Amino acid sequence: MRILHALLVVLMGLLAMGLAPEPDPIPRRWQLDFTPGPLRVVTVDVDGVGLRQYFYLTYKVVNGTGQDQLFAPAIDLSTSHSLAQRSGRNVPAQVTKHILEMLENPFLVDQISIVGPLLQGEANTKEGLAVWPVPTERSGELSVYIAGLSGETRPIEVRDPKSGEISRVLLRKTLTLKYDMPGEIIDRGSVPFTLAEKRWIMR
């Protein structure tokens, strides 16, 4: 686990410096069409805990690849001060249920239920929900990383800065959404965050 954490830190540093591999400018592998909805914050009164805040993001995904695909997204969120956290982690089922009921969309499903075959065409569009706890620290930038939308991968070798050990890491083409996060989150209510950048990276 320690080695994995160190490799992740090194990789994120390479990405920040623009030294990590870039995706092919023209997709050569299958790629799904992903449309993000607004990123918002909701406050939920969690049983036995009290009021807690959570980020949530809705999205639509369409398969126009020419063949059915297995859709198993990995959606992470990070801030300027925290490492990426997978959607659904440390999110009580009560919170996800509350958001689904609040949005009143019969086609919207949670991060577990959406996993499965994605058939071709607009008629088979899937709509998903991703949820994360809001961190305690204030941050000026927030990023969401969506993997599982493309078949493009790239192996690289990364050296652990502490042990010197070299490990082989398989990068996946990942869609990145960057948001501005000014001011205090507690004062936002349901106002969506501003999407500042949307681009593909290898991560």
N, CA, C and O of each residue as an XYZ file, in Angstrom:
812
protein
N       0.828     -1.204      0.000
C       0.000      0.000      0.000
C       0.863      1.255      0.000
O       0.545      2.231     -0.679
N       1.983      1.229      0.782
C       2.855      2.402      0.826
C       3.483      2.668     -0.537
O       3.584      3.814     -0.976
N       3.910      1.575     -1.207
C       4.512      1.722     -2.531
C       3.496      2.260     -3.527
O       3.810      3.133     -4.336
N       2.272      1.733     -3.464
C       1.222      2.194     -4.356
C       0.947      3.676     -4.156
O       0.766      4.409     -5.128
N       0.915      4.122     -2.908
C       0.692      5.532     -2.605
C       1.822      6.387     -3.167
O       1.569      7.446     -3.742
N       3.066      5.938     -3.006
C       4.213      6.686     -3.516
C       4.175      6.789     -5.035
O       4.469      7.843     -5.600
N       3.808      5.681     -5.701
C       3.721      5.696     -7.150
C       2.642      6.664     -7.624
O       2.815      7.353     -8.630
N       1.537      6.712     -6.901
C       0.458      7.621     -7.260
C       0.919      9.070     -7.136
O       0.598      9.897     -7.990
N       1.670      9.384     -6.083
C       2.187     10.739     -5.898
C       3.119     11.118     -7.044
O       3.040     12.225     -7.579
N       4.011     10.182     -7.421
C       4.937     10.441     -8.531
C       4.168     10.668     -9.823
O       4.461     11.598    -10.574
N       3.183      9.815    -10.079
C       2.402      9.924    -11.300
C       1.651     11.243    -11.365
O       1.627     11.887    -12.413
N       1.037     11.653    -10.261
C       0.318     12.923    -10.243
C       1.271     14.093    -10.476
O       0.901     15.090    -11.096
N       2.508     13.964     -9.973
C       3.517     14.993    -10.227
C       3.859     15.085    -11.695
O       4.003     16.184    -12.232
N       3.990     13.944    -12.353
C       4.271     13.932    -13.792
C       3.128     14.566    -14.576
O       3.350     15.322    -15.521
N       1.912     14.247    -14.171
C       0.756     14.838    -14.839
C       0.750     16.355    -14.683
O       0.474     17.086    -15.634
N       1.059     16.822    -13.465
C       1.054     18.258    -13.195
C       2.118     18.985    -14.023
O       1.916     20.130    -14.427
N       3.256     18.315    -14.274
C       4.338     18.928    -15.046
C       4.194     18.705    -16.547
O       5.018     19.170    -17.335
N       3.145     17.992    -16.933
C       2.947     17.732    -18.348
C       3.904     16.705    -18.916
O       4.119     16.682    -20.128
N       4.494     15.844    -18.076
C       5.474     14.865    -18.518
C       4.881     13.479    -18.735
O       5.545     12.606    -19.293
N       3.668     13.271    -18.311
C       3.025     11.980    -18.510
C       2.606     11.831    -19.974
O       2.400     12.834    -20.658
N       2.477     10.593    -20.464
C       2.056     10.389    -21.853
C       0.701     11.032    -22.128
O      -0.162     11.093    -21.252
N       0.529     11.508    -23.353
C      -0.745     12.080    -23.768
C      -1.536     11.042    -24.547
O      -0.945     10.170    -25.184
N      -2.866     11.120    -24.508
C      -3.669     10.201    -25.322
C      -3.418     10.444    -26.810
O      -2.965     11.521    -27.197
N      -3.711      9.451    -27.637
C      -3.615      9.633    -29.080
C      -4.537     10.769    -29.500
O      -5.681     10.823    -29.050
N      -4.063     11.688    -30.358
C      -4.912     12.818    -30.769
C      -6.178     12.369    -31.486
O      -7.213     13.030    -31.399
N      -6.096     11.236    -32.201
C      -7.269     10.642    -32.840
C      -7.510      9.287    -32.188
O      -6.650      8.411    -32.279
N      -8.658      9.084    -31.530
C      -8.908      7.820    -30.834
C      -8.747      6.617    -31.761
O      -9.321      6.576    -32.849
N      -7.952      5.631    -31.312
C      -7.741      4.412    -32.101
C      -8.399      3.201    -31.439
O      -8.411      2.110    -32.010
N      -8.942      3.391    -30.247
C      -9.654      2.327    -29.546
C     -11.078      2.808    -29.291
O     -11.406      3.969    -29.535
N     -11.919      1.900    -28.797
C     -13.304      2.271    -28.533
C     -13.382      3.386    -27.500
O     -12.549      3.458    -26.596
N     -14.376      4.250    -27.631
C     -14.546      5.373    -26.699
C     -16.026      5.715    -26.583
O     -16.711      5.903    -27.589
N     -16.510      5.793    -25.351
C     -17.906      6.099    -25.085
C     -18.124      7.605    -25.039
O     -17.204      8.372    -24.754
N     -19.369      8.018    -25.326
C     -19.741      9.433    -25.253
C     -20.263      9.735    -23.849
O     -21.249      9.147    -23.405
N     -19.596     10.651    -23.161
C     -19.919     10.959    -21.765
C     -20.323     12.418    -21.652
O     -19.597     13.309    -22.094
N     -21.475     12.657    -21.062
C     -21.956     14.026    -20.856
C     -22.177     14.255    -19.365
O     -23.088     13.669    -18.781
N     -21.345     15.109    -18.732
C     -21.544     15.365    -17.301
C     -22.684     16.330    -17.048
O     -22.913     17.261    -17.821
N     -23.392     16.099    -15.961
C     -24.364     17.070    -15.489
C     -23.665     18.033    -14.543
O     -22.438     18.001    -14.451
N     -24.395     18.888    -13.835
C     -23.774     19.830    -12.905
C     -23.223     19.137    -11.664
O     -23.783     18.154    -11.178
N     -22.117     19.671    -11.166
C     -21.549     19.217     -9.889
C     -22.103     20.116     -8.788
O     -21.955     21.337     -8.842
N     -22.736     19.513     -7.802
C     -23.376     20.279     -6.737
C     -23.026     19.692     -5.373
O     -22.362     18.661     -5.270
N     -23.494     20.383     -4.323
C     -23.333     19.924     -2.943
C     -24.715     19.782     -2.317
O     -25.601     20.608     -2.536
N     -24.881     18.715     -1.533
C     -26.125     18.515     -0.805
C     -25.780     18.262      0.663
O     -24.766     17.637      0.973
N     -26.628     18.751      1.551
C     -26.471     18.502      2.983
C     -27.509     17.472      3.417
O     -28.704     17.635      3.169
N     -27.036     16.409      4.069
C     -27.923     15.316      4.472
C     -27.780     15.079      5.972
O     -26.674     15.093      6.513
N     -28.901     14.865      6.625
C     -28.898     14.518      8.048
C     -28.716     13.000      8.158
O     -29.682     12.245      8.046
N     -27.480     12.563      8.376
C     -27.148     11.147      8.378
C     -27.463     10.537      9.741
O     -27.099     11.098     10.775
N     -28.131      9.400      9.742
C     -28.503      8.736     10.983
C     -27.278      8.454     11.850
O     -26.298      7.872     11.386
N     -27.345      8.871     13.109
C     -26.272      8.623     14.055
C     -25.053      9.503     13.879
O     -24.090      9.380     14.635
N     -25.074     10.394     12.892
C     -23.911     11.252     12.608
C     -24.278     12.726     12.658
O     -23.555     13.528     13.249
N     -25.403     13.089     12.037
C     -25.814     14.483     11.969
C     -25.668     15.028     10.564
O     -25.551     14.268      9.603
N     -25.674     16.343     10.445
C     -25.606     16.978      9.132
C     -24.217     16.816      8.522
O     -23.207     17.128      9.153
N     -24.183     16.325      7.285
C     -22.937     16.163      6.540
C     -23.161     16.612      5.097
O     -24.264     16.500      4.563
N     -22.090     17.123      4.474
C     -22.187     17.592      3.096
C     -21.525     16.599      2.136
O     -20.537     15.946      2.471
N     -22.105     16.505      0.924
C     -21.596     15.582     -0.088
C     -21.634     16.246     -1.462
O     -22.595     16.931     -1.809
N     -20.568     16.030     -2.239
C     -20.594     16.393     -3.651
C     -21.405     15.334     -4.396
O     -21.372     14.157     -4.037
N     -22.131     15.754     -5.432
C     -22.749     14.759     -6.305
C     -22.741     15.255     -7.748
O     -22.889     16.445     -8.024
N     -22.563     14.303     -8.651
C     -22.480     14.581    -10.083
C     -23.346     13.573    -10.824
O     -23.205     12.367    -10.623
N     -24.237     14.058    -11.676
C     -24.997     13.177    -12.548
C     -24.345     13.185    -13.928
O     -23.625     14.118    -14.286
N     -24.611     12.128    -14.695
C     -24.014     12.055    -16.035
C     -24.816     11.119    -16.916
O     -25.620     10.319    -16.438
N     -24.577     11.237    -18.232
C     -25.154     10.339    -19.219
C     -24.020      9.731    -20.032
O     -23.032     10.406    -20.322
N     -24.155      8.461    -20.401
C     -23.144      7.805    -21.213
C     -23.838      7.027    -22.328
O     -24.812      6.309    -22.099
N     -23.304      7.192    -23.555
C     -23.880      6.571    -24.741
C     -22.809      5.749    -25.440
O     -21.656      6.171    -25.528
N     -23.179      4.603    -25.926
C     -22.263      3.722    -26.641
C     -22.463      3.868    -28.145
O     -23.440      3.373    -28.708
N     -21.522      4.556    -28.783
C     -21.552      4.697    -30.236
C     -20.354      4.027    -30.877
O     -19.914      4.430    -31.954
N     -19.820      2.998    -30.217
C     -18.571      2.371    -30.656
C     -18.764      1.339    -31.764
O     -17.789      0.930    -32.395
N     -19.993      0.914    -32.011
C     -20.222     -0.115    -33.021
C     -20.345     -1.509    -32.448
O     -20.640     -2.458    -33.174
N     -20.118     -1.641    -31.139
C     -20.319     -2.938    -30.490
C     -20.661     -2.711    -29.014
O     -20.291     -1.688    -28.438
N     -21.359     -3.655    -28.416
C     -21.720     -3.525    -27.003
C     -20.457     -3.508    -26.151
O     -19.468     -4.163    -26.481
N     -20.496     -2.753    -25.050
C     -19.345     -2.620    -24.165
C     -19.764     -2.887    -22.716
O     -20.911     -2.662    -22.331
N     -18.808     -3.368    -21.934
C     -19.033     -3.466    -20.491
C     -18.700     -2.113    -19.876
O     -17.578     -1.624    -20.006
N     -19.677     -1.511    -19.207
C     -19.459     -0.197    -18.594
C     -19.237     -0.372    -17.100
O     -20.155     -0.742    -16.368
N     -18.018     -0.107    -16.651
C     -17.661     -0.210    -15.229
C     -16.821      1.014    -14.882
O     -15.599      0.908    -14.771
N     -17.452      2.169    -14.709
C     -16.701      3.412    -14.514
C     -16.006      3.475    -13.160
O     -16.494      2.949    -12.160
N     -14.847      4.140    -13.159
C     -14.149      4.467    -11.914
C     -14.071      5.990    -11.878
O     -13.348      6.599    -12.667
N     -14.815      6.599    -10.965
C     -14.932      8.058    -10.929
C     -14.342      8.571     -9.622
O     -14.860      8.294     -8.540
N     -13.255      9.319     -9.739
C     -12.530      9.834     -8.576
C     -12.662     11.342     -8.489
O     -12.843     12.024     -9.498
N     -12.569     11.853     -7.273
C     -12.585     13.295     -7.032
C     -11.404     13.668     -6.147
O     -11.113     12.977     -5.171
N     -10.728     14.751     -6.484
C      -9.634     15.248     -5.649
C      -9.716     16.764     -5.560
O     -10.283     17.425     -6.429
N      -9.138     17.300     -4.491
C      -9.033     18.750     -4.319
C      -7.556     19.132     -4.309
O      -6.681     18.277     -4.443
N      -7.294     20.411     -4.150
C      -5.913     20.885     -4.120
C      -5.129     20.290     -2.960
O      -3.899     20.244     -3.000
N      -5.838     19.830     -1.920
C      -5.170     19.374     -0.700
C      -5.386     17.888     -0.404
O      -4.938     17.402      0.634
N      -6.065     17.157     -1.299
C      -6.349     15.758     -0.987
C      -6.144     14.871     -2.209
O      -6.335     15.314     -3.342
N      -5.755     13.612     -1.979
C      -5.630     12.646     -3.045
C      -7.015     12.233     -3.532
O      -8.024     12.463     -2.864
N      -7.035     11.628     -4.696
C      -8.305     11.237     -5.301
C      -9.043     10.216     -4.439
O      -8.441      9.313     -3.859
N     -10.358     10.386     -4.374
C     -11.213      9.455     -3.635
C     -12.273      8.905     -4.577
O     -12.906      9.664     -5.310
N     -12.470      7.590     -4.562
C     -13.429      6.937     -5.438
C     -14.852      7.274     -5.028
O     -15.167      7.330     -3.839
N     -15.714      7.498     -6.020
C     -17.120      7.804     -5.729
C     -17.767      6.650     -4.967
O     -17.512      5.479     -5.249
N     -18.599      7.001     -4.009
C     -19.283      6.005     -3.193
C     -18.532      5.608     -1.944
O     -19.130      5.058     -1.020
N     -17.226      5.873     -1.888
C     -16.440      5.483     -0.716
C     -16.771      6.408      0.452
O     -16.762      7.630      0.307
N     -17.057      5.826      1.594
C     -17.441      6.572      2.801
C     -18.731      7.383      2.597
O     -18.941      8.420      3.227
N     -19.572      6.884      1.712
C     -20.885      7.507      1.481
C     -21.962      6.520      1.930
O     -22.134      5.484      1.287
N     -22.683      6.801      2.999
C     -23.735      5.888      3.453
C     -24.806      5.683      2.387
O     -25.102      6.595      1.615
N     -25.386      4.489      2.347
C     -26.452      4.191      1.387
C     -27.616      5.170      1.553
O     -28.314      5.491      0.591
N     -27.812      5.631      2.773
C     -28.880      6.595      3.049
C     -28.703      7.874      2.243
O     -29.679      8.463      1.778
N     -27.446      8.304      2.078
C     -27.147      9.544      1.347
C     -27.467      9.380     -0.134
O     -28.122     10.233     -0.735
N     -26.998      8.270     -0.720
C     -27.278      8.019     -2.137
C     -28.781      7.936     -2.387
O     -29.282      8.499     -3.360
N     -29.496      7.238     -1.514
C     -30.945      7.123     -1.655
C     -31.611      8.489     -1.569
O     -32.539      8.777     -2.325
N     -31.141      9.332     -0.649
C     -31.704     10.675     -0.486
C     -31.538     11.497     -1.768
O     -32.466     12.185     -2.194
N     -30.357     11.421     -2.377
C     -30.096     12.207     -3.590
C     -30.952     11.697     -4.750
O     -31.527     12.493     -5.492
N     -31.037     10.381     -4.909
C     -31.850      9.819     -5.989
C     -33.312     10.234     -5.853
O     -33.959     10.578     -6.842
N     -33.826     10.201     -4.636
C     -35.219     10.600     -4.418
C     -35.394     12.102     -4.656
O     -36.419     12.535     -5.182
N     -34.398     12.885     -4.271
C     -34.460     14.335     -4.441
C     -34.488     14.722     -5.921
O     -35.196     15.655     -6.299
N     -33.728     14.018     -6.760
C     -33.614     14.366     -8.178
C     -34.807     13.891     -8.999
O     -35.041     14.395    -10.098
N     -35.565     12.928     -8.478
C     -36.810     12.466     -9.115
C     -36.615     12.109    -10.592
O     -37.418     12.490    -11.443
N     -35.548     11.379    -10.881
C     -35.286     10.921    -12.244
C     -35.345      9.391    -12.239
O     -34.436      8.751    -11.710
N     -36.382      8.796    -12.808
C     -36.542      7.338    -12.746
C     -35.454      6.566    -13.504
O     -35.290      5.363    -13.296
N     -34.713      7.248    -14.377
C     -33.668      6.585    -15.157
C     -32.301      6.656    -14.482
O     -31.360      5.995    -14.920
N     -32.187      7.449    -13.423
C     -30.910      7.669    -12.745
C     -30.613      6.529    -11.778
O     -31.469      6.144    -10.982
N     -29.375      5.982    -11.850
C     -28.997      4.881    -10.961
C     -27.683      5.202    -10.262
O     -26.938      6.083    -10.691
N     -27.406      4.475     -9.173
C     -26.193      4.731     -8.398
C     -24.971      4.079     -9.038
O     -25.072      3.417    -10.071
N     -23.793      4.284     -8.393
C     -22.524      3.847     -8.985
C     -22.364      2.333     -9.036
O     -21.525      1.833     -9.785
N     -23.142      1.598     -8.264
C     -23.085      0.129     -8.320
C     -24.050     -0.402     -9.380
O     -23.688     -1.267    -10.178
N     -25.263      0.111     -9.383
C     -26.293     -0.388    -10.301
C     -25.967     -0.106    -11.766
O     -26.463     -0.804    -12.650
N     -25.143      0.905    -12.036
C     -24.866      1.266    -13.430
C     -23.876      0.324    -14.093
O     -23.788      0.288    -15.321
N     -23.128     -0.441    -13.300
C     -22.131     -1.363    -13.857
C     -22.818     -2.499    -14.603
O     -23.725     -3.146    -14.081
N     -22.364     -2.729    -15.839
C     -22.954     -3.813    -16.632
C     -22.843     -3.509    -18.108
O     -22.198     -2.532    -18.489
N     -23.459     -4.324    -18.947
C     -23.389     -4.117    -20.394
C     -24.017     -2.777    -20.793
O     -25.075     -2.395    -20.293
N     -23.339     -2.075    -21.706
C     -23.883     -0.840    -22.282
C     -24.125     -1.121    -23.760
O     -23.187     -1.211    -24.551
N     -25.391     -1.257    -24.114
C     -25.755     -1.573    -25.489
C     -25.594     -0.343    -26.376
O     -25.484      0.782    -25.887
N     -25.583     -0.570    -27.663
C     -25.304      0.502    -28.607
C     -26.507      1.426    -28.800
O     -27.660      1.006    -28.700
N     -26.204      2.706    -29.080
C     -27.227      3.651    -29.493
C     -27.804      4.522    -28.400
O     -27.731      4.202    -27.213
N     -28.390      5.652    -28.838
C     -28.986      6.618    -27.926
C     -30.116      6.010    -27.093
O     -30.330      6.405    -25.947
N     -30.830      5.054    -27.670
C     -31.961      4.453    -26.961
C     -31.512      3.691    -25.722
O     -32.318      3.432    -24.828
N     -30.224      3.328    -25.660
C     -29.702      2.572    -24.523
C     -28.815      3.435    -23.615
O     -27.974      2.916    -22.880
N     -29.012      4.746    -23.677
C     -28.270      5.664    -22.804
C     -28.437      5.284    -21.342
O     -29.536      4.952    -20.896
N     -27.335      5.334    -20.600
C     -27.396      5.123    -19.149
C     -27.170      6.456    -18.446
O     -26.389      7.290    -18.903
N     -27.865      6.643    -17.330
C     -27.710      7.847    -16.510
C     -27.240      7.430    -15.126
O     -27.857      6.586    -14.476
N     -26.127      8.037    -14.677
C     -25.527      7.631    -13.419
C     -25.355      8.766    -12.433
O     -25.461      9.943    -12.779
N     -25.085      8.383    -11.194
C     -24.876      9.317    -10.094
C     -23.579      8.954     -9.380
O     -23.366      7.793     -9.030
N     -22.718      9.936     -9.166
C     -21.488      9.756     -8.396
C     -21.547     10.678     -7.179
O     -21.960     11.832     -7.290
N     -21.129     10.159     -6.002
C     -21.240     10.913     -4.747
C     -19.944     10.775     -3.949
O     -19.357      9.695     -3.881
N     -19.503     11.894     -3.341
C     -18.301     11.900     -2.493
C     -18.540     12.768     -1.247
O     -19.282     13.748     -1.317
N     -17.925     12.422     -0.121
C     -17.980     13.326      1.040
C     -17.225     14.618      0.736
O     -16.204     14.599      0.049
N     -17.722     15.717      1.240
C     -17.016     16.993      1.104
C     -15.884     17.033      2.127
O     -16.138     16.835      3.315
N     -14.624     17.286      1.701
C     -13.519     17.350      2.662
C     -13.652     18.560      3.570
O     -14.344     19.525      3.248
N     -12.982     18.491      4.702
C     -13.106     19.572      5.680
C     -12.323     20.811      5.273
O     -12.698     21.929      5.627
N     -11.218     20.615      4.520
C     -10.398     21.776      4.185
C     -10.977     22.540      2.996
O     -11.692     21.977      2.168
N     -10.660     23.811      2.929
C     -11.087     24.642      1.807
C     -10.094     24.467      0.662
O      -8.894     24.324      0.891
N     -10.595     24.479     -0.563
C      -9.726     24.291     -1.721
C     -10.189     25.186     -2.857
O     -11.385     25.422     -3.028
N      -9.224     25.686     -3.638
C      -9.566     26.562     -4.748
C      -9.807     25.818     -6.044
O     -10.240     26.424     -7.024
N      -9.535     24.507     -6.078
C      -9.727     23.742     -7.302
C     -10.180     22.331     -6.976
O      -9.773     21.755     -5.967
N     -11.018     21.783     -7.831
C     -11.548     20.450     -7.631
C     -11.522     19.726     -8.975
O     -11.892     20.301     -9.999
N     -11.089     18.473     -8.972
C     -10.999     17.706    -10.215
C     -11.744     16.388    -10.084
O     -11.708     15.744     -9.035
N     -12.416     15.994    -11.154
C     -13.089     14.707    -11.236
C     -12.460     13.933    -12.394
O     -12.294     14.467    -13.490
N     -12.113     12.667    -12.141
C     -11.482     11.814    -13.139
C     -12.404     10.632    -13.433
O     -12.798      9.905    -12.521
N     -12.748     10.444    -14.719
C     -13.649      9.362    -15.102
C     -12.900      8.377    -15.987
O     -12.569      8.695    -17.130
N     -12.632      7.190    -15.470
C     -12.006      6.116    -16.245
C     -13.070      5.082    -16.594
O     -14.117      5.009    -15.951
N     -12.787      4.283    -17.622
C     -13.746      3.288    -18.077
C     -14.535      3.736    -19.286
O     -15.502      3.086    -19.681
N     -14.115      4.868    -19.884
C     -14.810      5.405    -21.057
C     -14.087      5.085    -22.353
O     -14.611      5.344    -23.436
N     -12.881      4.521    -22.253
C     -12.054      4.281    -23.435
C     -11.242      3.009    -23.259
O     -10.907      2.618    -22.140
N     -10.928      2.365    -24.387
C     -10.084      1.175    -24.361
C      -8.610      1.488    -24.517
O      -7.786      0.575    -24.564
N      -8.262      2.771    -24.597
C      -6.856      3.143    -24.784
C      -6.083      3.057    -23.466
O      -6.513      3.610    -22.453
N      -4.952      2.367    -23.482
C      -4.077      2.246    -22.316
C      -2.638      2.500    -22.744
O      -2.321      2.470    -23.933
N      -1.764      2.752    -21.762
C      -0.345      2.989    -22.041
C       0.483      2.544    -20.843
O       0.307      3.099    -19.758
N       1.387      1.558    -20.989
C       2.241      1.151    -19.865
C       3.427      2.098    -19.708
O       4.020      2.519    -20.702
N       3.778      2.437    -18.462
C       4.970      3.237    -18.191
C       5.688      2.640    -16.979
O       5.100      1.881    -16.209
N       6.953      2.990    -16.822
C       7.721      2.568    -15.653
C       7.918      3.773    -14.740
O       8.311      4.849    -15.192
N       7.642      3.584    -13.454
C       7.721      4.662    -12.467
C       8.643      4.219    -11.334
O       8.528      3.102    -10.829
N       9.551      5.097    -10.943
C      10.481      4.797     -9.862
C       9.971      5.373     -8.544
O       9.628      6.554     -8.476
N       9.919      4.553     -7.503
C       9.548      5.007     -6.167
C      10.652      5.930     -5.651
O      11.798      5.494     -5.538
N      10.342      7.204     -5.330
C      11.386      8.147     -4.911
C      12.066      7.767     -3.601
O      13.178      8.223     -3.335
N      11.424      6.942     -2.780
C      12.020      6.560     -1.495
C      12.843      5.276     -1.596
O      13.975      5.218     -1.115
N      12.274      4.260     -2.215
C      12.960      2.965     -2.267
C      13.809      2.791     -3.513
O      14.709      1.952     -3.543
N      13.528      3.578     -4.538
C      14.234      3.417     -5.798
C      13.692      2.274     -6.632
O      14.175      2.031     -7.738
N      12.709      1.580     -6.124
C      12.134      0.438     -6.823
C      11.338      0.906     -8.042
O      10.597      1.886     -7.972
N      11.499      0.201     -9.150
C      10.801      0.538    -10.380
C       9.596     -0.384    -10.543
O       9.716     -1.604    -10.432
N       8.446      0.207    -10.803
C       7.228     -0.562    -11.017
C       6.620     -0.188    -12.364
O       6.747      0.942    -12.833
N       5.969     -1.150    -12.960
C       5.286     -0.930    -14.236
C       3.832     -0.567    -13.954
O       3.130     -1.302    -13.260
N       3.385      0.549    -14.485
C       2.037      1.051    -14.244
C       1.302      1.148    -15.577
O       1.859      1.634    -16.561
N       0.069      0.694    -15.611
C      -0.747      0.787    -16.815
C      -1.664      1.999    -16.699
O      -2.571      2.024    -15.867
N      -1.422      3.000    -17.537
C      -2.259      4.191    -17.549
C      -3.465      3.968    -18.454
O      -3.372      3.289    -19.476
N      -4.585      4.545    -18.068
C      -5.801      4.446    -18.865
C      -6.236      5.831    -19.315
O      -6.095      6.809    -18.581
N      -6.762      5.901    -20.518
C      -7.289      7.174    -20.993
C      -8.461      7.570    -20.097
O      -9.409      6.806    -19.920
N      -8.380      8.760    -19.546
C      -9.308      9.204    -18.506
C      -9.806     10.612    -18.818
O      -9.024     11.488    -19.185
N     -11.087     10.819    -18.673
C     -11.660     12.150    -18.866
C     -11.535     12.933    -17.568
O     -11.913     12.448    -16.502
N     -11.002     14.150    -17.663
C     -10.804     15.001    -16.488
C     -11.708     16.219    -16.558
O     -11.775     16.903    -17.580
N     -12.400     16.480    -15.460
C     -13.231     17.677    -15.316
C     -12.657     18.508    -14.186
O     -12.544     18.030    -13.057
N     -12.291     19.756    -14.480
C     -11.751     20.644    -13.450
C     -12.757     21.753    -13.163
O     -13.313     22.368    -14.073
N     -12.973     21.991    -11.861
C     -13.955     22.983    -11.431
C     -13.302     24.043    -10.556
O     -12.400     23.749     -9.772
N     -13.770     25.284    -10.701
C     -13.395     26.339     -9.763
C     -14.213     26.154     -8.492
O     -15.399     25.830     -8.549
N     -13.570     26.360     -7.347
C     -14.261     26.151     -6.083
C     -14.007     27.350     -5.165
O     -13.386     27.195     -4.114
N     -14.470     28.523     -5.538
C     -14.240     29.710     -4.708
C     -15.202     29.780     -3.529
O     -16.295     29.215     -3.572
N     -14.788     30.473     -2.485
C     -15.672     30.702     -1.347
C     -15.882     29.475     -0.492
O     -15.226     28.449     -0.679
N     -16.808     29.589      0.454
C     -17.102     28.502      1.377
C     -18.172     27.588      0.791
O     -19.194     28.056      0.289
N     -17.933     26.297      0.857
C     -18.876     25.332      0.307
C     -20.203     25.392      1.044
O     -21.263     25.228      0.440
N     -20.145     25.626      2.343
C     -21.358     25.600      3.169
C     -22.361     26.664      2.744
O     -23.552     26.542      3.028
N     -21.886     27.715      2.059
C     -22.763     28.806      1.657
C     -23.337     28.632      0.245
O     -24.094     29.486     -0.216
N     -22.989     27.543     -0.446
C     -23.372     27.403     -1.856
C     -24.811     26.955     -2.044
O     -25.435     27.298     -3.048
N     -25.350     26.198     -1.100
C     -26.651     25.607     -1.331
C     -26.561     24.641     -2.494
O     -25.655     23.809     -2.533
N     -27.488     24.733     -3.451
C     -27.477     23.832     -4.602
C     -26.870     24.473     -5.849
O     -27.004     23.936     -6.948
N     -26.206     25.618     -5.685
C     -25.587     26.300     -6.836
C     -24.480     25.418     -7.401
O     -23.589     25.012     -6.655
N     -24.509     25.108     -8.709
C     -23.484     24.219     -9.270
C     -22.123     24.899     -9.350
O     -22.028     26.123     -9.437
N     -21.076     24.086     -9.318
C     -19.729     24.600     -9.489
C     -19.477     24.869    -10.969
O     -20.078     24.233    -11.834
N     -18.589     25.811    -11.253
C     -18.279     26.181    -12.632
C     -17.253     25.228    -13.219
O     -16.165     25.062    -12.669
N     -17.599     24.601    -14.338
C     -16.674     23.710    -15.032
C     -15.659     24.562    -15.787
O     -16.016     25.283    -16.719
N     -14.383     24.474    -15.377
C     -13.338     25.309    -15.961
C     -12.603     24.622    -17.100
O     -12.093     25.287    -18.002
N     -12.544     23.279    -17.066
C     -11.785     22.564    -18.089
C     -12.301     21.133    -18.214
O     -12.681     20.505    -17.225
N     -12.307     20.636    -19.439
C     -12.690     19.248    -19.714
C     -11.710     18.712    -20.748
O     -11.647     19.230    -21.863
N     -10.943     17.681    -20.394
C      -9.964     17.148    -21.346
C      -9.611     15.703    -21.009
O      -9.879     15.223    -19.908
N      -9.002     15.018    -21.984
C      -8.562     13.648    -21.812
C      -7.093     13.621    -21.370
O      -6.279     14.407    -21.856
N      -6.766     12.718    -20.452
C      -5.399     12.515    -20.023
C      -5.160     11.016    -19.910
O      -6.101     10.223    -19.960
N      -3.879     10.629    -19.755
C      -3.529      9.260    -19.402
C      -3.241      9.240    -17.904
O      -2.388      9.988    -17.428
N      -3.940      8.398    -17.165
C      -3.828      8.427    -15.696
C      -3.830      6.999    -15.148
O      -3.745      6.803    -13.936
